[in-house]
Amino acid sequence: MDVLAHVSEVTGVPADLLGGYLSVLTAASSTGRLPDRDAIESLRVLGTGAAERGVPMRSLTDACLLACELTARTADAPVLGAVRRAVAAYYEGYEQAQLRAIREEDDARREFIDDLLQGRAERLAERAEHFGLRLAEAYVVAVARDVKPIGDGDPLIRRIEQALIARFGSHNILIAARDGLLVCVAPGSLTAATGEFTHHVRGGLDAGWRVGIGRPHRGPGGVVTSFREASDAIGLGDRLGLRPQVLKAADLLVFPVLLRDREAIEDLVQTVLDPLLNARGGPQPLMETLDAVFGAQGNQTAAARTLGISTRAVTYRLERIRRLTGFSPDDPTQRFTLETAVLGARLLGWPVDRDG
């Protein structure tokens, strides 16, 4: 077996990556001269090829030293063998230190993210600088939920992080997993970041994914607030049966307002909508009609298409609602009261949860 094949077999480095190196060794041995510019450039090309093919630098170095050992004069072989083993030991220690540093950095990152999203403020601003965040600025948080919880080791985290860093830079955005969600923290001034995040979520998660986007807020507490808004937006989307997969907290502000006074909203729902419980066929068809009419901004023809019934049937149902409740969607003031009651009913799960 020739030297090239033997070195390749021992080290696992493809033989075509070593041919140019052996030529350099042979030339140096016969002439005593260092490799010229063309030879060095050819080795650079081979080095690039090794990196692109996933050959570890440690293996490539070992192959070079072994080839040197095998082609050296007998008197030099023991020394070169010792050099090879010494370099291998250096590499092993170096790689262990790198792996330890990576693990420590990952642990520090996870700890920082936990503290950031829970508002634990001990040295938070100082640590934030290390991860590229300047908490004096306004930040917005977007969260993505998959059909199954997303954990720290999910490769999607790294893929999305690399994609966003490639576009926006490494000192602007933080991507991590938290409470089973994929979290993106970005400067409020970087308005395209949440859209880019959503784009990659759409391509990386299953069909049941959903994204919530908080509002921009300043300071460490602002990140916590935006994170909660984003998470709550997903929860509201589930409770209300909202169709959009991307929900912005700014578009849902009316719902937290309603929920702050639960007693008042319960009274509103009971007063306005309880009469529908007496309707023939129950309240559900009438509630669906109100949802469709409000969703179509009062356009009864569009609402009829959504429901799959005739426009006359929609008109008939709205008249029944007016007679039962005393409220008409055609009257601006009454429409507001009726629509607020319908929103409250969806939040409360009326009438099922109310009686349960």
Buried (B, 14 or more C-beta within 10 A) or exposed (E): EEBBEBBBEEBEBBBEBBEBBBBBBEBBEEEEEEBEEEBEEBBEEBBEEBEEEEBBEBBBBBBBBBBBBBBBEEEEBEEBBEBBEEBBEEBEEEEEEEEEEEEEEEEEBBEBBEBBBEBBBEEBEEBBEEBEBEBEBBBBBBBBBBEEEBEEEBEBBEBBBEBBBEEBEEEBBBBBBBEEBBBBBBBBEBEEBBEBBBBBBBEBBEEEBBBBBBBBBBBBEBBBBBBBBBBBBBBBBEBBEBEEBBBBBEEBEEBEEBBEEEEEBBEBBBBBBBBBEEBEEEBEBBBBBBBBBBEBEEBBEBBBBBBEBEBEBBEEBBEBBBEBBEBBBEEEEBBEBBBBBBBBBBBBEBBEEBEE
